[in-house]
Amino acid sequence: MAINIAQIVNALRISRSEFGRIFVQAQMALVENGDDRQPFEAVSHSGIDQKAFTEALTCRPETLSRFCERRSRLSPTDVS
């Protein structure tokens, strides 16, 4: 029986920093270019752990690419 993302997230009993470490480590096997790997905090800004973990686990590579493109276009005045 396969489990879904919600079940995985509900079973997690780790800190955000530990999740972030595992998130980057998992990308090492999947994303060849290190510059294309994204830290956990870059793909989710939710302060609610379960929501942030879900967003990170459902993030697609094209979503990360669009995020990076937007981030590179930001000027210092865009950040408050």
Summary of the structure (lengths in Angstrom):
residues: 80
radius of gyration: 13.9
end to end distance: 46.3
largest distance: 49.8
contacts: 164
relative contact order: 0.14
helix: 68%
strand: 0%
